[in-house]
Amino acid sequence: MARPVSGVIWAYRFDGKGQATPVALDACIRPLAPGEGFLWVHLDFVDRLARDWIAGIDWLGPQARRLLLSPDDYPALEYDASSVWGRFSDTLQDPDEDSDRTVPMRFAFGPGYLVSGRRHPVRAAALTRTKIDSGHPVGGPVALFEVMIEQVLRAIAETLRASRAEADSIEDRVLDERLHDESRRLGPLRRTAVKLHRQLSGLRSILREFAEDEHVDGSHVASRAAAERLLRRIETLDQEVQEVQDRARFLQDEIAAKLATISNRHLYLLSVMTALLMPPTLVTGFFGMNTGGLPFLEGVHGWIGASLIGGLASGCTLLLLRRLGFFE
């Protein structure tokens, strides 16, 4: 079947040695025969022509075509005797939008072909294409799919390294008691860890189900081996994500405790100041009464006596508080 006028973002033909050659715009897009290599087609499913092309090709099974064209976004993986198809979450590759946003990437591969597609630019496909253009050989559709998932995991690992560095910076300031906006910085860190955990959980669920399925026949030996390798990598990354989540929760509790301590210290000082100023206030209030017979009313030095009485009252209050053990 000929290539659609639009909807195909790129297509590569891989020879028996795994070297890629871009497919011309007017070339016929069909799987290659065994031993001749395979074909990779990447589609834009926003384009109606790409959807029409998928619906009309005869070398994809009906279930694979249905999943590729489905509007669902949740991760999935299905297979039959000769092919595998599904969806996984990838990171948006668009400088004008949120780079942490996850979007679905659809795929289907079998003997001689791998078809992938998306509705938004995705990082895995772009990085895989860059790797292929640099001359990286790919041994088959399963190997190409594994390379794509590895790009997803590499992007997750990069985000995870940045998250750990941010957690280290927050922890240093918390330990030094130089709190400023650490609680606000923890919010994005926790959201990032949650997103990474969800993305890894989706990948792990579909790959584990495939790798542990006893009904997978011998035609998928390479696919199962790739799934097992990816699962080990996913498990390691997910453990690191869990560590970042645990650190973020611990730091949140530590910041709350330190802020409570600082608030208590301020309240303590305010209470002491209030207690020390209360007796002089009573003294000045007493001498400020407009009644007859007040001491120190006559003479020009009465204020000295009133001040001494106020200071003496504060001193007595201070001694009383120390005796009662309110402060050392």
C-alpha positions in Angstrom: 0.0 0.0 0.0 1.4 3.4 -0.9 2.3 6.0 1.7 -0.4 8.5 2.6 -0.1 12.1 1.4 0.4 13.2 5.0 0.2 11.7 8.5 3.5 9.8 8.3 6.1 11.8 10.2 9.0 9.6 9.1 9.7 6.1 7.9 13.0 4.1 7.9 13.9 0.9 6.3 16.5 -1.2 8.2 18.7 -3.7 6.3 19.8 -7.1 7.5 22.7 -5.4 9.4 20.4 -3.0 11.3 21.4 0.1 9.4 18.6 2.5 8.7 17.8 4.3 5.4 15.0 7.0 5.3 12.1 5.9 3.1 11.3 8.3 0.2 8.0 10.1 0.2 6.7 8.2 -2.8 7.9 4.7 -1.7 5.6 1.8 -0.9 5.3 1.1 2.9 5.1 -2.6 3.5 6.9 -5.0 5.9 10.1 -6.5 4.6 10.6 -10.2 4.1 12.4 -12.2 6.7 16.2 -11.7 6.4 15.8 -8.4 4.5 15.4 -6.2 7.6 12.3 -4.4 8.8 10.4 -1.1 8.4 9.7 1.6 11.0 6.8 4.0 10.4 6.0 6.8 12.8 2.6 8.4 12.4 0.7 11.5 13.6 -2.7 10.2 14.6 -4.1 13.7 14.7 -4.1 13.6 10.9 -7.1 11.9 9.4 -5.1 10.5 6.5 -2.9 8.6 8.9 -5.9 7.1 10.7 -7.4 6.1 7.3 -4.1 4.5 6.3 -4.0 2.4 9.5 -7.6 1.3 9.0 -6.9 0.1 5.5 -3.6 -1.7 5.7 -3.8 -5.5 5.5 -0.6 -6.5 7.3 -1.9 -5.3 10.7 -4.4 -7.4 12.6 -7.8 -5.9 13.4 -7.1 -5.8 17.1 -3.8 -3.9 16.6 -5.5 -1.4 14.2 -8.3 -0.9 16.8 -5.8 -0.1 19.6 -3.7 2.2 17.4 -6.8 4.2 16.6 -8.4 4.0 20.0 -8.8 7.3 21.9 -7.9 5.6 25.2 -4.7 6.8 27.0 -4.1 4.2 29.7 -1.1 1.8 29.3 -1.9 -1.5 27.6 -0.1 -4.4 25.9 -1.7 -7.2 23.8 -0.3 -9.8 21.4 -1.1 -12.7 19.2 0.9 -15.5 17.6 3.1 -13.1 15.5 2.7 -9.5 16.7 2.6 -7.2 19.8 0.7 -3.9 20.1 -0.1 -1.5 22.9 0.3 1.9 24.5 2.8 3.3 27.0 3.2 6.8 28.6 5.9 9.0 27.3 6.9 12.6 28.0 5.8 15.5 25.9 8.5 16.8 23.6 7.3 20.4 23.1 9.2 23.5 24.3 5.9 25.5 24.3 4.1 23.2 26.7 4.8 21.5 30.1 7.7 19.2 29.5 6.6 17.0 32.5 3.3 16.2 30.9 2.8 12.5 30.0 1.1 11.5 26.7 0.4 8.1 25.2 2.6 6.5 22.6 1.0 3.8 20.5 2.9 0.9 18.9 2.6 -2.3 17.0 5.4 -4.6 15.8 5.7 -7.9 14.2 7.9 -9.7 11.6 9.3 -7.1 9.4 7.7 -3.9 10.8 7.2 -1.6 13.7 4.4 1.1 13.5 4.4 3.8 16.2 2.2 6.9 16.5 1.1 9.7 18.8 -1.2 12.7 18.9 1.5 14.9 20.6 5.2 15.1 20.1 6.9 12.5 22.3 10.4 12.4 23.6 11.1 8.7 23.1 10.4 8.7 19.3 12.5 11.9 18.8 15.4 10.6 20.8 15.2 7.2 19.1 15.3 8.8 15.7 18.3 10.9 16.7 20.1 7.8 17.7 19.3 6.0 14.5 20.4 9.0 12.4 23.7 8.9 14.2 24.3 5.4 12.8 23.2 3.2 15.7 22.3 -0.2 14.4 19.1 -1.9 15.4 18.7 -5.6 15.0 14.9 -5.9 14.6 11.5 -4.5 15.6 11.9 -5.9 19.1 15.2 -4.2 19.5 13.8 -0.9 18.2 10.9 -1.1 20.6 13.4 -1.8 23.4 15.5 1.3 22.4 12.3 3.4 22.5 11.5 2.3 26.0 15.1 2.8 27.1 14.8 6.5 25.9 11.7 6.8 28.2 13.7 5.3 31.1 16.7 7.5 30.3 14.5 10.6 30.4 13.0 9.4 33.7 16.5 8.9 35.1 17.5 12.4 34.1 14.5 13.9 35.8 15.2 11.7 38.9 18.8 13.0 39.1 17.5 16.6 39.1 14.9 15.7 41.7 17.6 14.1 44.0 19.8 17.3 43.6 16.8 19.4 44.5 16.1 17.2 47.6 19.8 17.5 48.6 19.6 21.3 48.4 16.4 21.5 50.5 17.9 19.0 53.0 21.1 21.1 53.4 19.0 24.3 54.1 16.8 22.4 56.6 19.8 21.0 58.5 21.4 24.4 58.6 18.1 25.9 59.8 18.1 28.4 56.9 14.5 28.0 56.1 13.0 30.3 53.5 10.8 28.8 50.8 11.6 25.1 51.2 8.0 24.1 51.7 7.1 25.7 48.4 10.1 23.9 46.7 8.9 20.6 48.0 5.6 20.8 46.3 6.9 20.5 42.7 9.4 17.8 43.9 6.6 15.6 45.3 4.5 16.1 42.2 7.4 15.1 39.9 8.0 12.0 42.0 4.3 11.0 41.8 4.3 11.5 38.0 7.4 9.4 37.6 6.0 6.6 39.8 2.8 6.5 37.9 4.7 6.4 34.6 6.9 3.6 35.8 4.0 1.7 37.3 2.2 1.7 33.9 5.3 0.4 32.1 5.9 -2.2 34.7 2.3 -3.5 34.7 2.2 -4.1 31.0 5.7 -5.6 30.7 5.4 -7.8 33.7 2.1 -9.2 32.5 3.7 -10.1 29.2 6.9 -11.4 30.7 5.2 -13.7 33.2 2.4 -14.9 30.9 2.9 -18.7 30.6 0.8 -18.8 27.4 3.3 -16.7 25.4 4.6 -19.0 22.7 8.1 -19.4 21.2 7.6 -16.8 18.6 7.9 -14.1 21.3 11.1 -15.3 22.9 13.0 -12.2 22.0 10.1 -10.0 23.1 10.0 -11.7 26.5 13.7 -11.4 27.0 13.5 -7.6 26.2 10.5 -7.3 28.6 12.5 -8.9 31.4 15.5 -6.7 30.8 13.3 -3.6 30.8 11.5 -4.7 33.9 14.8 -4.9 35.9 15.7 -1.4 34.8 12.2 -0.2 35.7 12.3 -1.8 39.1 15.6 -0.1 39.9 14.3 3.3 38.8 11.0 2.9 40.8 13.0 2.1 43.9 14.9 5.4 43.4 11.6 7.2 42.9 10.3 5.8 46.1 13.4 7.0 47.9 12.8 10.5 46.6 9.2 10.3 47.7 10.2 9.1 51.2 12.8 11.9 51.4 10.3 14.5 50.4 7.8 13.3 53.0 10.6 13.3 55.7 11.7 16.8 54.7 8.1 18.0 54.8 7.8 16.6 58.4 11.2 18.0 59.3 10.3 21.5 58.0 7.0 21.5 59.8 8.7 20.5 63.0 11.4 23.2 62.7 8.8 25.8 61.8 6.8 24.8 64.8 10.0 25.1 67.0 10.7 28.5 65.6 7.1 29.6 66.2 7.3 28.3 69.8 10.5 30.1 70.4 9.0 33.3 69.1 5.9 32.8 71.2 8.1 32.0 74.2 10.1 35.3 73.8 6.9 37.2 73.3 5.4 35.7 76.5 8.5 36.5 78.5 8.5 40.1 77.2 4.9 40.4 78.0 5.4 39.1 81.5 8.3 41.5 82.1 6.5 44.5 80.8 3.2 43.8 82.7 4.5 45.1 86.2 5.8 48.4 84.8 2.6 48.8 82.9 0.7 48.4 86.2 3.0 50.9 87.9 2.5 53.5 85.2 -1.2 52.9 85.2 -1.3 53.3 88.9 0.6 56.6 88.9 -1.5 57.8 85.9 -4.7 57.8 87.9 -6.2 61.2 88.4 -6.9 60.8 92.1 -5.5 62.6 95.1 -2.9 61.4 97.5 -0.7 59.7 95.0 3.0 59.4 96.0 5.6 61.4 94.2 3.0 63.9 93.1 4.9 66.8 94.5 8.4 67.6 93.4 10.2 67.4 90.1 11.9 64.0 90.6 8.8 61.9 91.1 9.2 60.1 87.8 12.5 58.7 89.1 10.8 56.9 91.9 8.0 55.6 89.7 10.7 54.3 87.2 12.6 52.6 90.0 9.4 50.9 91.2 8.6 49.7 87.7 12.1 48.4 87.2 12.1 46.7 90.5 8.7 45.0 89.7 10.2 43.7 86.4 13.2 42.4 88.2 11.1 40.6 90.8 9.0 39.1 87.9 12.2 37.9 86.2 13.4 36.2 89.4 10.0 34.6 89.9 10.0 33.2 86.4 13.5 31.8 86.8 12.6 30.2 90.1 9.5 28.6 88.5 11.7 27.2 85.7 10.2 29.0 82.8 13.6 29.7 81.4 17.3 29.1 82.2 
